């Protein structure tokens, strides 16, 4: 019964976030429009790119727009997930409801899960719509068979971002506005991921770092699936690399968040913002 009650609370968080999104429809539309604007801008950049410099996926030579649209979509995933938990905590602080929420008979894990649950379901849908619509508009040659493998890779990558999101939420609890460093880290991840430009154009040390960069691993795997039509066997290889990194990030994020929460409770500053 306890598990059912906690599950019902997660669904309540999701209904709340859905209603908030529907109340600010222009904000959601603006995000999609901004990403579409990036894609349009890069469609002109594509005319300047030598196709022979682009990677080959499954024997298919990608054009630059096919290459970069996936990178833009994954960058969106990173930004949304890194902001989600921290923003949820910050909004509760500003509304004066954080302390009240944490004294309710609700498990901390339920609050953390509920704060991100809506985005966990909505992000793959938004990413799929974005890539699909641009694929139709610009005539991009993506393999439909790569859709499910891409979703599997994305689901393996999101727990890593969730761990970073917990770190960001812990920084918000402690410093109130202290998530700038983590956002900088997210930017570094993006730069060393090959999201916008092939990693072969970067110095050797950047390519070395990218081999342990979960974002680079995920983007490469999704490109192999959508552009090269890679089978599920390649997904297993990507998962073997992503899962250990996700476990470390989740464990570190949970430890930091709980430490920050205990500290604020001890100091009596949990409700301050």
Short mmCIF file of the C-alpha atoms (twelve columns), coordinates in Angstrom:
data_MODEL
# 
_entry.id   MODEL 
# 
loop_
_atom_site.group_PDB 
_atom_site.id 
_atom_site.type_symbol 
_atom_site.label_atom_id 
_atom_site.label_alt_id 
_atom_site.label_comp_id 
_atom_site.label_asym_id 
_atom_site.label_seq_id 
_atom_site.Cartn_x 
_atom_site.Cartn_y 
_atom_site.Cartn_z 
_atom_site.pdbx_PDB_model_num 
ATOM 1   C CA . UNK A 1   0.000  0.000  0.000   1 
ATOM 2   C CA . UNK A 2   2.855  2.366  0.807   1 
ATOM 3   C CA . UNK A 3   4.331  1.917  -2.666  1 
ATOM 4   C CA . UNK A 4   0.935  2.613  -4.245  1 
ATOM 5   C CA . UNK A 5   0.570  5.823  -2.243  1 
ATOM 6   C CA . UNK A 6   4.010  7.021  -3.322  1 
ATOM 7   C CA . UNK A 7   3.201  6.180  -6.955  1 
ATOM 8   C CA . UNK A 8   -0.010 8.189  -6.702  1 
ATOM 9   C CA . UNK A 9   2.020  11.141 -5.404  1 
ATOM 10  C CA . UNK A 10  4.351  10.925 -8.422  1 
ATOM 11  C CA . UNK A 11  1.324  11.057 -10.726 1 
ATOM 12  C CA . UNK A 12  0.122  14.128 -8.805  1 
ATOM 13  C CA . UNK A 13  3.452  15.841 -9.493  1 
ATOM 14  C CA . UNK A 14  3.065  14.964 -13.178 1 
ATOM 15  C CA . UNK A 15  -0.475 16.382 -13.351 1 
ATOM 16  C CA . UNK A 16  0.755  19.585 -11.722 1 
ATOM 17  C CA . UNK A 17  3.615  19.979 -14.213 1 
ATOM 18  C CA . UNK A 18  1.286  19.249 -17.147 1 
ATOM 19  C CA . UNK A 19  -1.107 21.960 -15.994 1 
ATOM 20  C CA . UNK A 20  1.765  24.408 -15.570 1 
ATOM 21  C CA . UNK A 21  2.997  23.676 -19.097 1 
ATOM 22  C CA . UNK A 22  -0.509 24.125 -20.516 1 
ATOM 23  C CA . UNK A 23  -0.769 27.430 -18.656 1 
ATOM 24  C CA . UNK A 24  2.395  28.672 -20.370 1 
ATOM 25  C CA . UNK A 25  1.941  27.275 -23.868 1 
ATOM 26  C CA . UNK A 26  3.826  30.126 -25.503 1 
ATOM 27  C CA . UNK A 27  6.949  29.283 -23.496 1 
ATOM 28  C CA . UNK A 28  6.918  25.674 -24.728 1 
ATOM 29  C CA . UNK A 29  6.214  26.827 -28.293 1 
ATOM 30  C CA . UNK A 30  9.043  29.366 -28.000 1 
ATOM 31  C CA . UNK A 31  11.513 26.639 -27.032 1 
ATOM 32  C CA . UNK A 32  10.567 24.566 -30.078 1 
ATOM 33  C CA . UNK A 33  10.683 27.633 -32.310 1 
ATOM 34  C CA . UNK A 34  14.150 28.486 -30.999 1 
ATOM 35  C CA . UNK A 35  15.408 24.993 -31.794 1 
ATOM 36  C CA . UNK A 36  13.829 25.159 -35.238 1 
ATOM 37  C CA . UNK A 37  15.603 28.493 -35.754 1 
ATOM 38  C CA . UNK A 38  18.906 26.832 -34.912 1 
ATOM 39  C CA . UNK A 39  18.211 24.106 -37.453 1 
ATOM 40  C CA . UNK A 40  17.372 26.678 -40.138 1 
ATOM 41  C CA . UNK A 41  20.570 28.606 -39.377 1 
ATOM 42  C CA . UNK A 42  22.627 25.411 -39.574 1 
ATOM 43  C CA . UNK A 43  20.952 24.553 -42.892 1 
ATOM 44  C CA . UNK A 44  22.841 27.525 -44.341 1 
ATOM 45  C CA . UNK A 45  26.031 26.496 -42.545 1 
ATOM 46  C CA . UNK A 46  25.622 23.078 -44.187 1 
ATOM 47  C CA . UNK A 47  26.247 24.683 -47.559 1 
ATOM 48  C CA . UNK A 48  29.736 25.630 -46.391 1 
ATOM 49  C CA . UNK A 49  30.638 22.189 -45.020 1 
ATOM 50  C CA . UNK A 50  32.630 19.732 -47.091 1 
ATOM 51  C CA . UNK A 51  30.567 16.491 -46.878 1 
ATOM 52  C CA . UNK A 52  33.744 14.411 -47.111 1 
ATOM 53  C CA . UNK A 53  34.790 15.730 -43.668 1 
ATOM 54  C CA . UNK A 54  31.683 14.280 -42.005 1 
ATOM 55  C CA . UNK A 55  31.628 10.844 -40.317 1 
ATOM 56  C CA . UNK A 56  30.245 7.725  -41.962 1 
ATOM 57  C CA . UNK A 57  27.548 5.812  -40.052 1 
ATOM 58  C CA . UNK A 58  26.823 2.237  -41.068 1 
ATOM 59  C CA . UNK A 59  28.246 2.886  -44.520 1 
ATOM 60  C CA . UNK A 60  26.090 6.000  -44.964 1 
ATOM 61  C CA . UNK A 61  27.766 9.342  -45.485 1 
ATOM 62  C CA . UNK A 62  25.648 11.819 -43.510 1 
ATOM 63  C CA . UNK A 63  25.027 15.326 -44.732 1 
ATOM 64  C CA . UNK A 64  25.670 18.103 -42.235 1 
ATOM 65  C CA . UNK A 65  22.022 18.863 -41.469 1 
ATOM 66  C CA . UNK A 66  21.275 15.197 -40.677 1 
ATOM 67  C CA . UNK A 67  24.334 15.251 -38.450 1 
ATOM 68  C CA . UNK A 68  23.590 18.491 -36.572 1 
ATOM 69  C CA . UNK A 69  19.819 18.094 -36.001 1 
ATOM 70  C CA . UNK A 70  20.501 15.118 -33.723 1 
ATOM 71  C CA . UNK A 71  23.132 17.138 -31.857 1 
ATOM 72  C CA . UNK A 72  20.717 20.057 -31.352 1 
ATOM 73  C CA . UNK A 73  18.034 17.700 -30.033 1 
ATOM 74  C CA . UNK A 74  20.436 16.078 -27.566 1 
ATOM 75  C CA . UNK A 75  21.678 19.456 -26.367 1 
ATOM 76  C CA . UNK A 76  18.032 20.292 -25.658 1 
ATOM 77  C CA . UNK A 77  17.733 17.131 -23.568 1 
ATOM 78  C CA . UNK A 78  20.807 18.100 -21.535 1 
ATOM 79  C CA . UNK A 79  19.598 21.656 -20.873 1 
ATOM 80  C CA . UNK A 80  16.089 20.572 -19.883 1 
ATOM 81  C CA . UNK A 81  17.193 17.794 -17.528 1 
ATOM 82  C CA . UNK A 82  19.930 19.819 -15.850 1 
ATOM 83  C CA . UNK A 83  17.478 22.617 -15.180 1 
ATOM 84  C CA . UNK A 84  14.463 20.515 -14.198 1 
ATOM 85  C CA . UNK A 85  15.252 19.410 -10.629 1 
ATOM 86  C CA . UNK A 86  17.024 22.640 -9.736  1 
ATOM 87  C CA . UNK A 87  14.171 24.723 -11.145 1 
ATOM 88  C CA . UNK A 88  11.593 22.642 -9.282  1 
ATOM 89  C CA . UNK A 89  13.421 23.202 -5.981  1 
ATOM 90  C CA . UNK A 90  13.910 26.901 -6.749  1 
ATOM 91  C CA . UNK A 91  10.227 27.382 -7.565  1 
ATOM 92  C CA . UNK A 92  9.232  25.725 -4.290  1 
ATOM 93  C CA . UNK A 93  11.624 28.064 -2.458  1 
ATOM 94  C CA . UNK A 94  10.191 31.160 -4.143  1 
ATOM 95  C CA . UNK A 95  6.613  30.018 -3.487  1 
ATOM 96  C CA . UNK A 96  7.455  29.372 0.165   1 
ATOM 97  C CA . UNK A 97  6.270  25.760 -0.068  1 
ATOM 98  C CA . UNK A 98  9.578  23.862 0.014   1 
ATOM 99  C CA . UNK A 99  9.691  23.408 3.763   1 
ATOM 100 C CA . UNK A 100 6.018  22.430 3.864   1 
ATOM 101 C CA . UNK A 101 6.547  19.884 1.098   1 
ATOM 102 C CA . UNK A 102 9.518  18.266 2.830   1 
ATOM 103 C CA . UNK A 103 7.696  17.844 6.155   1 
ATOM 104 C CA . UNK A 104 4.840  15.932 4.530   1 
ATOM 105 C CA . UNK A 105 4.876  12.111 4.861   1 
ATOM 106 C CA . UNK A 106 6.426  11.821 1.405   1 
ATOM 107 C CA . UNK A 107 9.681  10.037 0.730   1 
ATOM 108 C CA . UNK A 108 12.522 12.175 -0.519  1 
ATOM 109 C CA . UNK A 109 12.973 9.830  -3.482  1 
ATOM 110 C CA . UNK A 110 9.305  10.396 -4.384  1 
ATOM 111 C CA . UNK A 111 9.788  14.168 -4.374  1 
ATOM 112 C CA . UNK A 112 12.891 13.846 -6.542  1 
ATOM 113 C CA . UNK A 113 11.185 11.444 -8.945  1 
ATOM 114 C CA . UNK A 114 7.977  13.449 -9.068  1 
ATOM 115 C CA . UNK A 115 9.854  16.673 -9.814  1 
ATOM 116 C CA . UNK A 116 11.379 15.130 -12.949 1 
ATOM 117 C CA . UNK A 117 8.787  12.499 -13.939 1 
ATOM 118 C CA . UNK A 118 6.866  14.660 -16.383 1 
ATOM 119 C CA . UNK A 119 10.017 15.683 -18.226 1 
ATOM 120 C CA . UNK A 120 11.234 12.073 -18.279 1 
ATOM 121 C CA . UNK A 121 8.176  11.206 -20.354 1 
ATOM 122 C CA . UNK A 122 7.902  14.455 -22.288 1 
ATOM 123 C CA . UNK A 123 11.532 14.874 -23.381 1 
ATOM 124 C CA . UNK A 124 11.686 11.748 -25.627 1 
ATOM 125 C CA . UNK A 125 8.350  12.785 -27.177 1 
ATOM 126 C CA . UNK A 126 9.536  16.339 -27.815 1 
ATOM 127 C CA . UNK A 127 12.853 15.142 -29.198 1 
ATOM 128 C CA . UNK A 128 11.127 12.667 -31.522 1 
ATOM 129 C CA . UNK A 129 8.721  15.324 -32.822 1 
ATOM 130 C CA . UNK A 130 11.555 17.785 -33.368 1 
ATOM 131 C CA . UNK A 131 13.727 15.351 -35.327 1 
ATOM 132 C CA . UNK A 132 10.731 13.943 -37.209 1 
ATOM 133 C CA . UNK A 133 9.293  17.295 -38.284 1 
ATOM 134 C CA . UNK A 134 12.670 18.648 -39.391 1 
ATOM 135 C CA . UNK A 135 13.354 15.375 -41.169 1 
ATOM 136 C CA . UNK A 136 10.175 15.862 -43.213 1 
ATOM 137 C CA . UNK A 137 10.682 19.607 -43.822 1 
ATOM 138 C CA . UNK A 138 14.307 19.304 -44.941 1 
ATOM 139 C CA . UNK A 139 14.026 15.841 -46.484 1 
ATOM 140 C CA . UNK A 140 16.515 14.255 -44.094 1 
ATOM 141 C CA . UNK A 141 17.184 10.564 -44.674 1 
ATOM 142 C CA . UNK A 142 16.711 8.973  -41.250 1 
ATOM 143 C CA . UNK A 143 16.019 5.268  -40.725 1 
ATOM 144 C CA . UNK A 144 12.655 4.652  -39.042 1 
ATOM 145 C CA . UNK A 145 14.075 1.348  -37.771 1 
ATOM 146 C CA . UNK A 146 16.545 3.372  -35.682 1 
ATOM 147 C CA . UNK A 147 13.798 5.040  -33.644 1 
ATOM 148 C CA . UNK A 148 13.459 2.417  -30.906 1 
ATOM 149 C CA . UNK A 149 17.243 1.907  -30.517 1 
ATOM 150 C CA . UNK A 150 17.580 5.704  -30.230 1 
ATOM 151 C CA . UNK A 151 14.950 5.818  -27.477 1 
ATOM 152 C CA . UNK A 152 16.776 3.017  -25.652 1 
ATOM 153 C CA . UNK A 153 20.051 4.981  -25.778 1 
ATOM 154 C CA . UNK A 154 18.254 8.125  -24.594 1 
ATOM 155 C CA . UNK A 155 16.748 6.243  -21.649 1 
ATOM 156 C CA . UNK A 156 20.226 5.013  -20.757 1 
ATOM 157 C CA . UNK A 157 21.592 8.572  -20.885 1 
ATOM 158 C CA . UNK A 158 18.858 10.365 -18.905 1 
ATOM 159 C CA . UNK A 159 19.801 8.809  -15.504 1 
ATOM 160 C CA . UNK A 160 23.265 10.359 -15.894 1 
ATOM 161 C CA . UNK A 161 21.635 13.749 -16.411 1 
ATOM 162 C CA . UNK A 162 19.341 13.088 -13.467 1 
ATOM 163 C CA . UNK A 163 22.386 12.637 -11.272 1 
ATOM 164 C CA . UNK A 164 23.791 15.960 -12.470 1 
ATOM 165 C CA . UNK A 165 20.358 17.484 -11.870 1 
ATOM 166 C CA . UNK A 166 20.482 16.306 -8.255  1 
ATOM 167 C CA . UNK A 167 23.873 17.986 -7.906  1 
ATOM 168 C CA . UNK A 168 22.343 21.165 -9.279  1 
ATOM 169 C CA . UNK A 169 19.380 20.892 -6.888  1 
ATOM 170 C CA . UNK A 170 21.786 20.432 -3.970  1 
ATOM 171 C CA . UNK A 171 23.617 23.595 -5.040  1 
ATOM 172 C CA . UNK A 172 20.297 25.464 -5.146  1 
ATOM 173 C CA . UNK A 173 19.476 24.332 -1.597  1 
ATOM 174 C CA . UNK A 174 22.849 25.510 -0.322  1 
ATOM 175 C CA . UNK A 175 23.612 28.607 -2.386  1 
ATOM 176 C CA . UNK A 176 20.055 29.484 -3.579  1 
ATOM 177 C CA . UNK A 177 21.425 30.515 -6.979  1 
ATOM 178 C CA . UNK A 178 24.464 28.267 -7.040  1 
ATOM 179 C CA . UNK A 179 23.962 26.161 -10.150 1 
ATOM 180 C CA . UNK A 180 26.107 28.241 -12.523 1 
ATOM 181 C CA . UNK A 181 29.114 25.932 -12.131 1 
ATOM 182 C CA . UNK A 182 27.066 22.896 -13.094 1 
ATOM 183 C CA . UNK A 183 25.657 24.716 -16.122 1 
ATOM 184 C CA . UNK A 184 29.240 25.442 -17.122 1 
ATOM 185 C CA . UNK A 185 29.962 21.743 -16.797 1 
ATOM 186 C CA . UNK A 186 26.994 21.013 -19.058 1 
ATOM 187 C CA . UNK A 187 28.403 23.428 -21.632 1 
ATOM 188 C CA . UNK A 188 31.777 21.660 -21.512 1 
ATOM 189 C CA . UNK A 189 30.022 18.310 -22.010 1 
ATOM 190 C CA . UNK A 190 28.303 19.765 -25.068 1 
ATOM 191 C CA . UNK A 191 31.468 21.180 -26.582 1 
ATOM 192 C CA . UNK A 192 33.308 17.873 -26.196 1 
ATOM 193 C CA . UNK A 193 30.442 15.778 -27.535 1 
ATOM 194 C CA . UNK A 194 30.571 16.403 -31.269 1 
ATOM 195 C CA . UNK A 195 26.981 17.660 -31.138 1 
ATOM 196 C CA . UNK A 196 27.489 20.460 -33.655 1 
ATOM 197 C CA . UNK A 197 30.777 19.606 -35.370 1 
ATOM 198 C CA . UNK A 198 32.611 16.307 -36.009 1 
ATOM 199 C CA . UNK A 199 35.072 15.385 -33.284 1 
ATOM 200 C CA . UNK A 200 37.715 14.786 -35.958 1 
ATOM 201 C CA . UNK A 201 37.990 18.573 -36.286 1 
ATOM 202 C CA . UNK A 202 38.959 18.949 -32.618 1 
ATOM 203 C CA . UNK A 203 42.410 18.504 -31.023 1 
ATOM 204 C CA . UNK A 204 43.420 14.987 -30.030 1 
ATOM 205 C CA . UNK A 205 42.955 15.665 -26.297 1 
ATOM 206 C CA . UNK A 206 39.306 16.652 -26.878 1 
ATOM 207 C CA . UNK A 207 38.714 13.422 -28.801 1 
ATOM 208 C CA . UNK A 208 40.272 11.498 -25.900 1 
ATOM 209 C CA . UNK A 209 37.941 13.173 -23.381 1 
ATOM 210 C CA . UNK A 210 34.933 12.493 -25.598 1 
ATOM 211 C CA . UNK A 211 35.488 8.743  -25.274 1 
ATOM 212 C CA . UNK A 212 34.342 9.007  -21.643 1 
ATOM 213 C CA . UNK A 213 31.718 11.696 -22.291 1 
ATOM 214 C CA . UNK A 214 28.204 10.198 -21.895 1 
ATOM 215 C CA . UNK A 215 26.734 12.857 -24.183 1 
ATOM 216 C CA . UNK A 216 29.234 12.029 -26.943 1 
ATOM 217 C CA . UNK A 217 28.523 8.304  -26.531 1 
ATOM 218 C CA . UNK A 218 24.764 8.889  -26.709 1 
ATOM 219 C CA . UNK A 219 24.890 11.219 -29.713 1 
ATOM 220 C CA . UNK A 220 27.161 8.838  -31.603 1 
ATOM 221 C CA . UNK A 221 24.880 5.883  -30.821 1 
ATOM 222 C CA . UNK A 222 21.739 7.728  -31.913 1 
ATOM 223 C CA . UNK A 223 23.411 8.852  -35.136 1 
ATOM 224 C CA . UNK A 224 24.456 5.265  -35.818 1 
ATOM 225 C CA . UNK A 225 20.827 4.191  -35.328 1 
ATOM 226 C CA . UNK A 226 19.040 6.977  -37.238 1 
ATOM 227 C CA . UNK A 227 21.581 7.702  -39.969 1 
ATOM 228 C CA . UNK A 228 23.322 4.341  -40.320 1 
ATOM 229 C CA . UNK A 229 20.383 2.107  -39.405 1 
ATOM 230 C CA . UNK A 230 22.449 0.297  -36.759 1 
ATOM 231 C CA . UNK A 231 20.943 -2.803 -35.176 1 
ATOM 232 C CA . UNK A 232 20.247 -3.392 -31.502 1 
ATOM 233 C CA . UNK A 233 23.671 -4.985 -31.027 1 
ATOM 234 C CA . UNK A 234 25.357 -1.581 -31.144 1 
ATOM 235 C CA . UNK A 235 22.903 -0.288 -28.520 1 
ATOM 236 C CA . UNK A 236 24.179 -2.913 -26.095 1 
ATOM 237 C CA . UNK A 237 27.731 -1.619 -26.497 1 
ATOM 238 C CA . UNK A 238 26.606 1.949  -25.804 1 
ATOM 239 C CA . UNK A 239 24.653 0.829  -22.737 1 
ATOM 240 C CA . UNK A 240 27.702 -0.906 -21.311 1 
ATOM 241 C CA . UNK A 241 29.456 2.455  -21.395 1 
ATOM 242 C CA . UNK A 242 26.513 4.594  -20.253 1 
ATOM 243 C CA . UNK A 243 25.150 2.551  -17.334 1 
ATOM 244 C CA . UNK A 244 28.267 2.690  -15.084 1 
ATOM 245 C CA . UNK A 245 28.561 6.453  -15.660 1 
ATOM 246 C CA . UNK A 246 24.862 6.887  -14.879 1 
ATOM 247 C CA . UNK A 247 25.186 4.881  -11.645 1 
ATOM 248 C CA . UNK A 248 28.118 7.026  -10.476 1 
ATOM 249 C CA . UNK A 249 26.303 10.270 -11.341 1 
ATOM 250 C CA . UNK A 250 23.090 9.177  -9.619  1 
ATOM 251 C CA . UNK A 251 24.904 8.043  -6.471  1 
ATOM 252 C CA . UNK A 252 26.973 11.232 -6.250  1 
ATOM 253 C CA . UNK A 253 23.928 13.425 -6.925  1 
ATOM 254 C CA . UNK A 254 21.827 11.665 -4.276  1 
ATOM 255 C CA . UNK A 255 24.600 11.972 -1.673  1 
ATOM 256 C CA . UNK A 256 25.155 15.683 -2.348  1 
ATOM 257 C CA . UNK A 257 21.431 16.473 -2.355  1 
ATOM 258 C CA . UNK A 258 20.816 14.662 0.957   1 
ATOM 259 C CA . UNK A 259 23.861 16.346 2.513   1 
ATOM 260 C CA . UNK A 260 22.626 19.775 1.379   1 
ATOM 261 C CA . UNK A 261 19.145 19.049 2.724   1 
ATOM 262 C CA . UNK A 262 20.451 17.945 6.137   1 
ATOM 263 C CA . UNK A 263 22.677 21.021 6.324   1 
ATOM 264 C CA . UNK A 264 19.840 23.446 5.573   1 
ATOM 265 C CA . UNK A 265 17.574 21.736 8.099   1 
ATOM 266 C CA . UNK A 266 20.297 21.904 10.759  1 
ATOM 267 C CA . UNK A 267 20.897 25.606 10.097  1 
ATOM 268 C CA . UNK A 268 17.182 26.361 9.886   1 
ATOM 269 C CA . UNK A 269 17.624 28.008 6.483   1 
ATOM 270 C CA . UNK A 270 15.647 25.560 4.350   1 
ATOM 271 C CA . UNK A 271 12.833 27.992 3.666   1 
ATOM 272 C CA . UNK A 272 15.094 30.957 2.902   1 
ATOM 273 C CA . UNK A 273 15.710 32.107 -0.645  1 
# 
